[in-house]
Amino acid sequence: MREQVSAQKVGNRSGMAADRRPGSTSQRPARRERAAGKGGLRERLRVVFRHVPTMLKVVIAIILGVLVFAGYRAAATASFFQIRSVDVKGNWRASTEELQSLVRKEVSKTGVWQADLGDLSARLQRLPWVRRAVVARVLPDEVRVRITERVPRAVVHTSSGRLRWVDDDAVLLGEMLPTDQMPSFFLRGWNEEESEAARKENSERVQKLLQLQREWESAGLSERVSEVNLVDVRDVRAQLAGDDSQIEVRLGAENLTNRLRQALEVLDQQRNTALGPLITYIIMNQKNPIVGHAVAVRNVNAMDAGKNHLADDNGSKASQNDNLVKAARDATQPEKANRNRNDKGRMRERNKEDRSRRT
């Protein structure tokens, strides 16, 4: 007999049937579907751009660049970046108002964002007293300026009579103020031309003056000097100070300190002589000192005056002679006129007699 074996249905009570119970959940590949969706979008864009012509791509790129540039310019020139504050520090003699005015004038054209800081620094350094200017922008609306001023080293006596400070670079600064410290002596002979050659000459003059200041101060001679004439640095001339202000000492080109000391000794020796008050110059660049006096000038003037007087006398005599000759001529002119008239009358009478005889 055959035995009938019934197969148990696994799916009804256990196994896969358990997964299908009402309270169970099933897992689905959601991430893969999303990734597949993104990939599909990219593929679609790639397909679209493949069909766009190359020229159209270039045009789109240019349009985007123009829009970006226009937006940048609009943002840079917007009122948000207009200058509102200028912070200046480091200046003492240079005017704060002048510095701020120059910065505002230049930056207002472009705004703080687009301001040319290098050009602005160069413009500030052209002002008197400004040696170096460091400019920085502080967004959105401030400019910061840090000044390094020039140091006054000597005072120049200009041709117009003004006293102006100069620095080591021979740059003319502001005028000397009553509150400024008086220098040892002034510099005369400044070349006031605006040229590179004049600047080099003036720089040499300043260095020469500073050297003389150091040497003469250490030798105790600077107090007796008022000005140093450096028109020619190879022919240095010192104008004395105080009661000797009319005396010029011509020192030459070398050994200037010793020559000035010797000239002052010669002056002190002759001060109490009869010609002492008349000394006007001392030449020290020769073998022996040469002392010049105002008497010689007076004698020359007297000789010139005598010559002029003689010339005037001669001229007056000549003019007197001319007047006499003219008067004599004027006196003889009527007589000549009468003689001419009488001669003409006689000629007429003779002509009449000749005609009567012919007839």
Phi, psi and omega in degrees: 000141179271140178264132179267121180250120180273130180282131181286133178276100185293325186287351183279318187249333183219185176071234184290336180294330180294331181285343183261015179292155186302327184272358185273157178242154181246144180270136180235147182280073183289319183297319180296323180293319179295315178300320179295325178294315178297315179301323179293323178295316178298317180297321179296317179297320178298318180296320180296313181293335177293330183270351178280133180295155182296319180299322178295324177296318179296318180296318179296318179297319179296318180298316178297320179296319178296319179296319179295317180295317178297321177295322178295314180297320180296321179290324183289324182265008180289158180298343179297330182254009176291142186290135179232343183214138176233113182261112182245130177217157178097353181264144176236309178269325178294138184288126177296320180297320180294319178296313180296321180297317180295318180296314180298320181297318183283318185284333180296340179285330187239340188091162184294323185295318184261009182297136178276097186292326179295314178294322179296320177297319179296321179294320179294325182286351174277348180284150175301146178077349183264112175272317184216138179228122177254120185244135178222147177264139175239098184295143013261345194217027183229146174237133182249131182235130177239122189253137168245115187274159174284149182260119178291133184240331183212162179245128181259133174266103185284171181293336178275000179091003180275151177251116184232143178284150172225157179252189182297332181272011180062038177262125178290128181253209181283174180286154178289130182264156178299335181275352181286153177288131182290130178286172180298314176199166184266166177250129175240150181105024182287134175274113187267011177285150179264080180211162180292322178296318178295322179297319178294318178298315181294324177297320177295322179295317180297315180297322178294318179296316179297323177296316179295323177300313180297314184291316184285329174292319178292331179271357180073028183251348188293331182291340182266005181244134179260314181218156174237121180270116182239038172304318173236115183292349177265002176221072185285134179230133182247127175265125185284166185248170174069225180292346180257024186293344179274357186259132175247130179253118180266110190263336182090218189245344186217165178053044190291320182294314179295322180294321177294319178299316179295320179297319178293326176294316177298318180296317180294327178290324183263004184296321185269006177276175181295327181267000182303313180291348184261005180290131180241335179204156176226123180262121184245001181265018174250181181297317177237150179298141177243121182256124178257143183239158177287344180298317179299321179295319179295319179298316178299318179296321179295318178297318178297321179295320178297316178300318180294323180295316178298318178298321179295319179297313179300319179295321180293320177297315179300320179293324177296316178300317179299321179294320179297316178300317180296319179295320178297318178298318180296325181288325182278345182296318177297321179297317178298323180294319179293320178298318180297321179295316179296320179298318180296320179295318178296320179297323179294317179297318179297320179296320178297316180298319180296321181293319180294322179295321181294324180285000000 
